[in-house]
């Protein structure tokens, strides 16, 4: 979807609001007033994990969204399994928690047709350790914990492969994709949300930002941090019939604005890599 400059967005929103008001006629007043019709775009329900997506959405809701007459209702989730189901069944209008590979995997597994509106930001993931201070200090045979979902497990393994610690097949998604493990690392698959708690029991663990930050883990503590060249940027996802909805368009433009980029940089100091439209 092409990215519209902020001024054009505001103009488009104003035109949409006028159109909605005209179409509403006198019925809105008779019903006590319809904010969506008379004052702007109305409400959009967006599902996400609290950090960082929920924090970003709340920041927008409390500021720039009002300029375009958009009310953002943040619907919190605590895992990676339910936000797409909620989007597919119409409980929410959009979600912001996954990358395009995760979305494609969900669609293929469930027969759904959810779509990406575009990349919004990179929630950097990293390897952490309570036992060593750097990747070079890992001993042969070290135990490494990785997420047990196909997208993030493959993401963790590819990051190790990029450092030359293992070799993997193209498009690796799980441990069967490891083609060479010269240092004899032992890998254990763990539910993403519980990886921070597993750190005392393993030599290193791969933790995504949504679970690292609540656990008090920062980029400075990482022994291997994902960089901005990563392909795992989170996308704003919705149903096909809403892809061109003015509320979705407005939200995406706000998510990729310079103001939101500044907020992300100031709040997370590089752990969240912005996308600027």
N, C-alpha and C positions, 0 to 999 in steps of 0.2 A: 504494500500500500504506500503510495507516495506520501512524503512528509510535508505538511502544509506549514508555511511560516506562521508565527504567532498572530500577526496582524490579520492575515487572511482567515485564520481560525476564528478570531473574535468576530470578524465580519460575518462569517458563515453561521456562527452561533446566533448572532443577532437576527439574521435573516430567518433562521429556523424558528426562533422564538416568535417573531412577528407572524410567520406563517401559521404556527400552532395557535396563536391568539386569534387570528382571523378565522381559522377553522372552528375554534371553540365557540365563537359567537357569544351569545348571551348565556349559554348553558353553564359556563364556568362560574359566572356571578351567581346564577340561580342555585348552584351547588355549594356556594360558600367560597368559591375561588379555587382555581386549580393552579398551583405554583408551577407545575411543569408546563402548563399552557401559556401562562401570562408572564412568567418571570424568567424563563430559560429552558434548559434541557430536561430538568427533572432529576430523578434519582436513578442511580445505577448500583447494583449489588455486586461487589467484587470480593471473591474469596482468595485468601492467601494465608501463609504462615505469618506469625506476628513480626518476625525479624528476618530480613530487613523489609520485606514487601509491605507488611502491615504498617510499619513506621513510615514508609514512603507514602502510602495511600493516605494515612492520617494527616501527614504534613500537607499534602495537596488539598485534602478536604477542608483543612482549617485555613487555607490561604487562597491559592490561585484558582481553585475550582469555582469559588463564588463569582469570580470575574466573568465566567462563561455560563453562569446559571446552572452549574452542575452540582448535584448533591451526591457524594460518594458514601455508600453504606458498606463499611468494611465488615466482611463476614470471616471470622478467624477459624483457621483449621490448625491441627497439631500434627498432621502426618501428610505423607505424599500420596496416599491412596484415595482419599475421598473428594478432594476439590474438583477433579475432572468428572466424577460421578455426579456431583451436585450441579456442575455446569451442564452436563448432558441432559439431566432430568428437569432443568429449568429452575432449580432452586436459587441459582445465582445467574448473573448476566455475563460475567467474565471472571477469569482467575489470573493470578500472577504468582507463579511459584515454580514453574518448570521450564526446561529448555525444549527446543524443537524436537530433539531426539526422543525425549521422554513423552512428548505429545504424540509423536508418530507411533511409538510403541503402544501407548494406550489405545489409540484409534485402531491399530491392527488387532490388538488383543480383544477388543470389545465390539468392533464393528461400528464405532462412533465416527463422526466426521467433524470433530472440533477443529478450529482453524486458528492459526497464529496471525495476529494483527501486525506484529513486528517485535524486534528485540527491544528490551527496555533497560536492562543493566546486567552486568556480570556479578553474581554473588560468588566471589572467589572461594574456593575450597582449599584445604591444606592438609598436610600430614603433620600431626602433633605427637609428642612423646614426653612421658614423665621420666624416661630413663636415659636418653641421650640428648645432646645439644645440637647435633647436626646429622644430616643424612649419612655422612661419611663414617659416623661412629657406630652405625648399625653393624652388628656382628653377623657373620654367616649363620644362617639358620634362624635368624630373628623372626619373631611372630609379628605379623602385620595384619591389622584389622581393616576390612574394607566394607562398604555398604552392601547390602544384599539385594538392592534393586538394580536392574540391568544397566540403566543409564549411568548412575553414579559409581557402580562397581567398575564398569568399563572406563569411566573417567579417571578413577584412581589408578587402575592398572596402566593406562596410557601415560599418565604423569610419571610413573616409575620407569616406564619404558623410555620416555623422553630423556630421562636422566641416565639411561644405560644400565639400570639395575636388573631389568628383565627384558625379554623380548616377547612381543605379542602379535597376534594376527591382526590384519586390518579390520577395523570395526569391532574390536574386542568388546564383549559385554559381560563376561564372567570368567571364572578361573580356567575354564576349558580353553580359553583363547590364549593362555600363556604358552608360548612355543619354546622358551628357554628360561630357566631359572638357575643361573650358574652359581649363585650364592646360597641356594637351598633355603630361601625364605619360606616360612610356613604362613599361609594365608588363612584367615578366619573370616567368615561372612557374618555380619551383624546388622540388625535393624538400624537404619540411619539415625533415628532419634536417640538411640542408646549408646552410640559410639563414644561420646565424651566420657560416659561413666565406665567404659571399658578400658580407658587409658592405663589405669594401674595394673591391669592384668596382661597387657601386651607391650611389645617394644615400641610400636608406633601405630597410629590409627588415622584414617582419612576421615575428616569431619567437614561437612558443608557448613556454610556460614549461618544458616538458619538454626543450627543446633550448637555451633561453636560459640557464638556471641552470648546466648543465654547461659552457657556453661562457664563464661568468663575467659574464653580462649580468644586471643588476639593474633593479628598478623605477626607481631614481634615474637610470639612464642612458637611460631611454626618452624618446622625443620625443612619443609618444602612447600612453597606457596605457589598456587596457580597464577599465571600471568594473564595480561589483557589479551594475548593472542589466543586464548582459550576459545573453543567453539561453543562453550556451554552457557551462553547468555540466556537469561530468562526472558520469556516472551509473554506478552499480553494475549491471552487466548479467549475465544468466545465461540458461539455457535455460528454457522454460516449465515443464517438469516440476520444476524446482528453485526456482521463484519463492517457494514457501512452505516450503521446506526450513528447519528450525530453524537450520542453520549460516548460511544466507544471511540470514535474519531477524536473527540475532545480529550478524553482521558489519555489516549496514547500521546497526543501532542504535549500534554502537561507532563507526562512521565519522561518525555525525552527533551524537556526544556532545559535551558541553561540554569535556571533558578533551582530546579530539582537536582541537577548535576552538582551544583554548589553545595546543596544540603547533604547529598550523599558523601561528597568528599570531606566536608567538615565533620560529619557524624561518624564516619567509619574509616577515615584516613587511608583510603586506597583499597580496603577490603571489598568495597562495592565499586565496580568500575562503571561509570555512567555511559549511556548512549545519548548523544545529543543530536536532535533532528535538524 
